């Protein structure tokens, strides 16, 4: 299993620079352009593919299994904490002992990731996971160097094009849980309008984003569509911290949005900075990853969240069974991979849980599609009409059919979010 190719010259060539951020999928502009897949050495790719093919179907005895995990952060950072919880679920589900899983925390998006992956392979791990977007290039290199080991990378997009049979990408349909959390927010806005706290014309949401990448754009758009489904008067202003986990910056950004007239705040950033600001200002908020009521008991409504357990259990079970792991994997509400944290009944509008149950059921049975093209416009036109006109929107044609944009569809655009269009009603401010 530890067979390594003879020379690192046969490894994947490293890109000169990586995105500084983590966890983002590359949008079809800046991120994809700045983080291209390295040119794989043909011999390395063929060797990795041949080895993966040879070992497929053999399976691994549970007592012989060893799993490696590479995290961008640690338990103090919401995104990584959610992954850690998923690994814990996998261990409990499959009956693995703690000493069968080796976890490496605070691994940056540089050569340290390759070193960590190689070390895990050398320690006998048959499968290695990494959870940050900038880890992907180094995971690709390790996959070429250790063809007998399966490498699985969250939020990336290069597994399919790499030609490596032992390289895999995975994500979830988190846009679904963001939509549901938007419904919770929209009901709160309606309550504020009804009780006279907010005028319809002043019903503006603030959104603390990390980076202007497709993952963030897809996330705030789906959140906004959820809001608009119950509160059509809402508008939204998005600002970016240019960091995934900067508590001070997120706190200050939330304060700035509140000062600019935003009456509710949401986020795609990983700390409690924004909810803390909202608690102090008595402004309701929607968080991300984890329950924010511990820091904002009188402000937090709920959080959009991901359950990583289904993927980790699936991938490791596949290894035990000797069955192939999907090159690109994505599941959502219907499969238990997405959720919102428990609603804060003290703050949420009356009837919120009942509406949440209704919306979640519609998502699960397929009767509700988050990116229904009849529910939003771009410059006053529908996405369908813009695609028909051609030009810049023609690239969305393959992913837009049956009346909705097929986000994170592994058969069309991969598991990583790809919706990167700024729709009407949202103002995005980059500084």
Secondary structure, DSSP 4 states (H G I P E B T S, - for coil): -----S-GGGSPPPPS---S--SPPP-TTHHHHHSPPP---HHHHHHHHHHHHHHTT----GGG--EEEE-SS-TTSHHHHHHHHHHHHHHHHHT--GGGEEEE-S--SSHHHHHHHHHHHHTT-SEEEE--GGGHHHHHHHHHH-TTSEEEEET---HHHHT-TTEEEEEE-HHHHHHHHHHHHHHHHHHHHHTTSS-GGG-EEEEEES-SSHHHHHHHHHHHHHHHHH-TT-EEEEEE-SSSS-HHHHHHHHHHHHHTT-SEEEEESSSSHHHHHHHHHT-EEEEESS--TTT-TTTEEEEEEE--HHHHHHHHHHHHHT-PPPSEEEE-GGGTSEEEPPP-TTTSPTTHHHHHHHHHHHHHHTS--TTBGGG--BTTB-HHHHHHH-GGGGGGTTTEETTEE-TT-TTTT-SS-------TTEEEE--
